[in-house]
Amino acid sequence: MNPVSSMATPELWPPPGAAGALATNVMETVPARVSRVEKETHDTFTLQVEAADSLELPRFSPGQFSMLYVFGVGELPISISGDPERPGQLTYTVRSVGQATYALVTRQPGESVGVRGPFGTSWPMTAARGKDLLIVAGGIGLAPLRPAIYHVLRHRGDFNRLIILYGARSPRDLLYKKELAAWGYLPDTQVLSTVDYGGVSWRGYVGVVTTLFRYVRLQPMSTTALICGPEIMMRYVIRELETRGVPDTDVYISMERNMKCAVGFCGHCQLGPNFICKDGPIFPYREMRPWLDKYEL
Ligand SMILES: Cc1cc2nc3c(=O)[nH]c(=O)nc-3n(C[C@H](O)[C@H](O)[C@H](O)COP(=O)(O)OP(=O)(O)OC[C@H]3O[C@@H](n4cnc5c(N)ncnc54)[C@H](O)[C@@H]3O)c2cc1C
């Protein structure tokens, strides 16, 4: 049985519990307004978005994404990075890498964006209950994992240890610095960050994210691992987990491919037999293994 589909509703549109869902057509964009923009790093910003007028934005599950439309520029997939149990607003953390992401991060409070979704599968929060949750993130990959962290913190009794391993290129690329520091003080929670290049004033770990595994005591048979980051990083993390005996059925990854429709019509994001938009972006590693092992796919 596929653990993701066993915990997620097969019908992701309208999403479960959607109150006052605004669009019944999956291709219909809901008008929304940026209510807050926060600078995370030199190139990454977190935007809070509220529905225009007195409408409500739909609920989402940790790991799902929206299609955000910047009028006159284009539409792009962005993961929802906020608290799934805080209705009324959606939060996105966006790294400016091109035209559409630049247009998004330069939106000012009060300006409009269009929102479609949420789309896609979610992190297996039900299947992970009663276990240690190991979160491994690289760079902007921490954004789609943050709702899973919020979920654990809101339902702390449902999970054992929470372990967060996070790698970024340099100290100035680390996201959510204050939250990471605060989470590290919580009971049964271990948070370790590392950077590829530290510079003179960095006092933390230096090295790729897998170097942090030496500071973690894993209980392989009772751990669920959630991984998001560049594919090369995910490959090495999975190798580390295999060495430590974590079953591949307990490892979940988030895949990223260029996409247009987000609902499996256009085929832009097809990888093997899967459409990343509707069969993913979150997959059990076992399902993705044949495709992740093939470079350049
Ligand atoms: C399911 C999903 C969730 C995502 N969540 C986030 C998020 O939370 N925050 C965030 O900042 N970005 C996220 N992205 C990536 C984001 O959608 C792309 O960065 C964006 O579409 C780039 O558009 P652009 O016009 O700014 O840049 P473009 O000019 O289109 O591209 C700039 C550069 O980025 C590369 N690129 C563009 N799209 C992708 C992609 N999907 N995968 C890999 N490389 C790409 C291009 O090849 C080019 O080198 C997500 C993508 C997917 C598929």
Ligand as a Chemical Component Dictionary entry (heavy atoms), coordinates in Angstrom:
data_LIG
# 
_chem_comp.id                   LIG 
_chem_comp.type                 NON-POLYMER 
_chem_comp.pdbx_formal_charge   0 
_chem_comp.three_letter_code    LIG 
# 
loop_
_chem_comp_atom.comp_id 
_chem_comp_atom.atom_id 
_chem_comp_atom.alt_atom_id 
_chem_comp_atom.type_symbol 
_chem_comp_atom.charge 
_chem_comp_atom.model_Cartn_x 
_chem_comp_atom.model_Cartn_y 
_chem_comp_atom.model_Cartn_z 
_chem_comp_atom.pdbx_ordinal 
LIG C1  C1  C 0 6.028  21.787 -6.562  1  
LIG C2  C2  C 0 7.002  22.947 -6.567  2  
LIG C3  C3  C 0 7.133  23.736 -5.446  3  
LIG C4  C4  C 0 8.017  24.831 -5.448  4  
LIG N1  N1  N 0 8.127  25.564 -4.317  5  
LIG C5  C5  C 0 8.947  26.632 -4.310  6  
LIG C6  C6  C 0 9.045  27.445 -3.141  7  
LIG O1  O1  O 0 8.407  27.188 -2.103  8  
LIG N2  N2  N 0 9.849  28.518 -3.195  9  
LIG C7  C7  C 0 10.593 28.840 -4.320  10 
LIG O2  O2  O 0 11.308 29.848 -4.300  11 
LIG N3  N3  N 0 10.520 28.083 -5.424  12 
LIG C8  C8  C 0 9.717  26.991 -5.457  13 
LIG N4  N4  N 0 9.625  26.236 -6.591  14 
LIG C9  C9  C 0 10.431 26.605 -7.773  15 
LIG C10 C10 C 0 9.796  27.760 -8.520  16 
LIG O3  O3  O 0 8.552  27.357 -9.046  17 
LIG C11 C11 C 0 10.736 28.191 -9.654  18 
LIG O4  O4  O 0 11.891 28.730 -9.088  19 
LIG C12 C12 C 0 10.059 29.238 -10.519 20 
LIG O5  O5  O 0 9.073  28.635 -11.316 21 
LIG C13 C13 C 0 11.060 29.929 -11.404 22 
LIG O6  O6  O 0 10.359 30.880 -12.208 23 
LIG P1  P1  P 0 11.063 32.235 -12.676 24 
LIG O7  O7  O 0 10.256 32.834 -13.792 25 
LIG O8  O8  O 0 11.354 33.126 -11.517 26 
LIG O9  O9  O 0 12.447 31.750 -13.201 27 
LIG P2  P2  P 0 12.795 31.152 -14.633 28 
LIG O10 O10 O 0 13.335 32.278 -15.429 29 
LIG O11 O11 O 0 11.667 30.346 -15.147 30 
LIG O12 O12 O 0 13.954 30.174 -14.186 31 
LIG C14 C14 C 0 15.119 30.630 -13.494 32 
LIG C15 C15 C 0 16.035 29.436 -13.277 33 
LIG O13 O13 O 0 15.401 28.457 -12.437 34 
LIG C16 C16 C 0 15.260 27.210 -13.149 35 
LIG N5  N5  N 0 13.932 26.672 -12.815 36 
LIG C17 C17 C 0 12.741 27.214 -13.069 37 
LIG N6  N6  N 0 11.756 26.465 -12.579 38 
LIG C18 C18 C 0 12.338 25.403 -12.000 39 
LIG C19 C19 C 0 11.881 24.263 -11.323 40 
LIG N7  N7  N 0 10.597 24.032 -11.105 41 
LIG N8  N8  N 0 12.779 23.379 -10.890 42 
LIG C20 C20 C 0 14.089 23.580 -11.078 43 
LIG N9  N9  N 0 14.595 24.642 -11.691 44 
LIG C21 C21 C 0 13.746 25.535 -12.166 45 
LIG C22 C22 C 0 15.373 27.568 -14.611 46 
LIG O14 O14 O 0 15.876 26.481 -15.364 47 
LIG C23 C23 C 0 16.375 28.701 -14.583 48 
LIG O15 O15 O 0 17.691 28.242 -14.442 49 
LIG C24 C24 C 0 8.775  25.134 -6.616  50 
LIG C25 C25 C 0 8.630  24.345 -7.748  51 
LIG C26 C26 C 0 7.760  23.257 -7.738  52 
LIG C27 C27 C 0 7.638  22.410 -8.964  53 
# 
loop_
_chem_comp_bond.comp_id 
_chem_comp_bond.atom_id_1 
_chem_comp_bond.atom_id_2 
_chem_comp_bond.value_order 
_chem_comp_bond.pdbx_ordinal 
LIG C1  C2  SING 1  
LIG C2  C3  SING 2  
LIG C2  C26 DOUB 3  
LIG C3  C4  DOUB 4  
LIG C4  N1  SING 5  
LIG C4  C24 SING 6  
LIG N1  C5  DOUB 7  
LIG C5  C6  SING 8  
LIG C5  C8  SING 9  
LIG C6  O1  DOUB 10 
LIG C6  N2  SING 11 
LIG N2  C7  SING 12 
LIG C7  O2  DOUB 13 
LIG C7  N3  SING 14 
LIG N3  C8  DOUB 15 
LIG C8  N4  SING 16 
LIG N4  C9  SING 17 
LIG N4  C24 SING 18 
LIG C9  C10 SING 19 
LIG C10 O3  SING 20 
LIG C10 C11 SING 21 
LIG C11 O4  SING 22 
LIG C11 C12 SING 23 
LIG C12 O5  SING 24 
LIG C12 C13 SING 25 
LIG C13 O6  SING 26 
LIG O6  P1  SING 27 
LIG P1  O7  DOUB 28 
LIG P1  O8  SING 29 
LIG P1  O9  SING 30 
LIG O9  P2  SING 31 
LIG P2  O10 DOUB 32 
LIG P2  O11 SING 33 
LIG P2  O12 SING 34 
LIG O12 C14 SING 35 
LIG C14 C15 SING 36 
LIG C15 O13 SING 37 
LIG C15 C23 SING 38 
LIG O13 C16 SING 39 
LIG C16 N5  SING 40 
LIG C16 C22 SING 41 
LIG N5  C17 SING 42 
LIG N5  C21 SING 43 
LIG C17 N6  DOUB 44 
LIG N6  C18 SING 45 
LIG C18 C19 SING 46 
LIG C18 C21 DOUB 47 
LIG C19 N7  SING 48 
LIG C19 N8  DOUB 49 
LIG N8  C20 SING 50 
LIG C20 N9  DOUB 51 
LIG N9  C21 SING 52 
LIG C22 O14 SING 53 
LIG C22 C23 SING 54 
LIG C23 O15 SING 55 
LIG C24 C25 DOUB 56 
LIG C25 C26 SING 57 
LIG C26 C27 SING 58 
# 
